[in-house]
Amino acid sequence: MPTVESSIIVPVPPATAFAVSQTTGETRLRWDPFIRRQQLLDGAQVPAKGVRTLTVHRLGLRMVSEYVSYAPPTNVGMKMIRGSWFFERLAGGWRFSPVDGDPTSARAVWRYSFACRPRWLAPIAERVGTILLQRDIDARIAGFARGCADPVVVAAVS
């Protein structure tokens, strides 16, 4: 299964970095170039293991995903439950850790893994998908870093 990964060091502690990654609404839209809209489903008020979300990509693609892990302030993982026809599977995980010797900054590592369908097209589709998802994850983590430096975003999670 192809995997793409991106990492960055942000100027906030891991707990703050984790909290920024879980923002919603207007706060999320300030930093996340990937989404047009995102909401928790089934009446959930806060993210947690087992909670489902609806994400609408900036191009209008829709996906329902579920938190498979939620362990503040170190990691979060999600898997696609329903989404675009061309993904057989899609999962993502975000990890946050302190940077050696500097408790005021964190290393964020984001990883996506996926498989495409139909299977006969997967070898080509997954090569193209790797390029496109790498571009998306790099832009998204750069936006996340901007959010971690944005006083409005940081104040929203403090």
C-alpha positions as CSV (number, residue, x, y, z in Angstrom):
1,M,0.0,0.0,0.0
2,P,1.6,3.3,-1.0
3,T,2.4,5.8,1.8
4,V,3.3,9.5,1.7
5,E,4.7,11.4,4.7
6,S,5.7,14.9,5.5
7,S,7.2,16.4,8.7
8,I,7.9,19.8,10.1
9,I,9.0,21.5,13.3
10,V,6.6,24.0,14.7
11,P,7.1,26.8,17.3
12,V,4.7,25.4,19.9
13,P,4.8,22.5,22.4
14,P,3.5,19.1,21.3
15,A,0.2,19.5,23.2
16,T,-0.5,22.8,21.4
17,A,0.5,21.3,18.1
18,F,-1.9,18.4,18.7
19,A,-4.7,20.8,19.7
20,V,-4.2,22.9,16.5
21,S,-4.4,19.8,14.4
22,Q,-7.8,19.1,15.9
23,T,-9.4,22.5,15.4
24,T,-12.7,22.9,13.6
25,G,-14.8,25.6,12.0
26,E,-13.3,28.9,11.1
27,T,-10.2,28.2,13.1
28,R,-9.5,25.2,11.0
29,L,-10.1,27.0,7.8
30,R,-7.4,29.6,8.8
31,W,-4.7,27.0,8.3
32,D,-5.9,23.9,6.5
33,P,-5.8,24.3,2.7
34,F,-7.1,20.7,2.2
35,I,-10.6,21.2,3.4
36,R,-13.6,23.3,2.5
37,R,-15.6,22.0,5.4
38,Q,-15.3,19.5,8.2
39,Q,-17.7,18.4,10.9
40,L,-18.1,15.7,13.5
41,L,-21.0,13.3,12.9
42,D,-23.6,11.5,15.0
43,G,-23.9,14.3,17.6
44,A,-20.2,14.1,18.7
45,Q,-19.0,17.3,20.2
46,V,-15.3,16.5,20.5
47,P,-13.0,14.2,18.6
48,A,-12.3,10.8,20.1
49,K,-11.6,7.2,19.1
50,G,-14.7,5.9,17.2
51,V,-16.0,9.4,16.3
52,R,-16.8,9.8,12.6
53,T,-16.2,13.0,10.6
54,L,-17.4,14.4,7.3
55,T,-14.7,16.2,5.4
56,V,-15.3,18.1,2.2
57,H,-12.1,18.6,0.2
58,R,-11.4,22.0,-1.4
59,L,-12.4,20.5,-4.8
60,G,-15.7,19.2,-3.4
61,L,-14.8,15.5,-2.9
62,R,-16.5,14.1,0.2
63,M,-15.2,11.6,2.7
64,V,-16.5,10.1,5.9
65,S,-13.7,9.0,8.2
66,E,-13.4,7.5,11.7
67,Y,-10.9,8.1,14.4
68,V,-9.1,4.8,15.0
69,S,-6.8,6.3,17.6
70,Y,-6.9,9.5,19.6
71,A,-4.1,10.0,22.1
72,P,-3.4,13.6,23.0
73,P,-0.9,15.1,22.8
74,T,1.1,12.5,20.8
75,N,-1.0,11.0,18.0
76,V,-4.2,10.7,16.1
77,G,-5.2,8.2,13.4
78,M,-8.1,8.0,11.0
79,K,-9.4,5.7,8.3
80,M,-11.8,6.4,5.5
81,I,-15.2,4.8,5.9
82,R,-16.8,6.2,2.7
83,G,-15.2,8.4,0.1
84,S,-14.3,8.8,-3.5
85,W,-14.8,5.9,-5.8
86,F,-11.1,5.7,-6.7
87,F,-9.9,5.0,-3.1
88,E,-10.3,1.4,-2.0
89,R,-8.6,2.4,1.3
90,L,-7.3,5.6,2.8
91,A,-5.9,6.2,6.3
92,G,-3.9,8.9,8.0
93,G,-1.9,9.3,11.1
94,W,-0.4,12.4,12.7
95,R,2.3,12.2,15.4
96,F,3.6,15.0,17.6
97,S,6.8,14.8,19.7
98,P,9.1,17.3,21.5
99,V,12.2,18.5,19.7
100,D,15.4,17.5,21.6
101,G,16.3,20.2,24.1
102,D,13.5,22.6,23.2
103,P,10.2,22.1,25.1
104,T,8.7,25.1,23.2
105,S,8.7,23.3,19.8
106,A,7.3,20.1,18.4
107,R,8.0,17.8,15.4
108,A,4.8,17.0,13.5
109,V,4.9,14.0,11.3
110,W,1.9,13.3,9.1
111,R,1.5,10.1,7.1
112,Y,-1.2,8.9,4.7
113,S,-1.5,5.4,3.2
114,F,-3.9,4.4,0.5
115,A,-4.9,1.9,-2.1
116,C,-6.7,2.7,-5.4
117,R,-9.4,0.9,-7.4
118,P,-10.1,-0.7,-9.7
119,R,-7.3,-3.2,-9.1
120,W,-6.4,-3.4,-12.7
121,L,-5.7,0.3,-12.8
122,A,-4.2,0.5,-9.3
123,P,-0.5,0.3,-10.4
124,I,-0.8,3.5,-12.4
125,A,-3.4,5.2,-10.2
126,E,-1.3,4.6,-7.1
127,R,1.8,6.2,-8.8
128,V,-0.2,9.2,-9.7
129,G,-1.9,9.2,-6.3
130,T,1.5,9.2,-4.6
131,I,2.5,12.4,-6.4
132,L,-0.8,14.2,-5.8
133,L,-1.2,13.1,-2.2
134,Q,2.5,14.1,-1.5
135,R,1.8,17.5,-2.9
136,D,-1.4,17.8,-0.7
137,I,0.3,16.6,2.5
138,D,3.2,19.0,2.0
139,A,0.9,21.9,1.5
140,R,-1.3,20.8,4.4
141,I,1.6,20.5,6.8
142,A,2.9,23.9,5.7
143,G,-0.5,25.4,6.4
144,F,-0.5,23.6,9.8
145,A,2.9,25.3,10.6
146,R,1.4,28.6,9.7
147,G,-1.5,27.9,12.0
148,C,0.9,27.0,14.8
149,A,2.5,30.5,14.3
150,D,-0.9,32.3,14.0
151,P,-1.8,34.0,17.3
152,V,-5.6,33.6,16.5
153,V,-5.3,29.9,16.0
154,V,-3.0,29.4,19.0
155,A,-5.4,31.5,21.2
156,A,-8.3,29.3,20.1
157,V,-6.6,26.2,21.5
158,S,-5.2,27.8,24.7
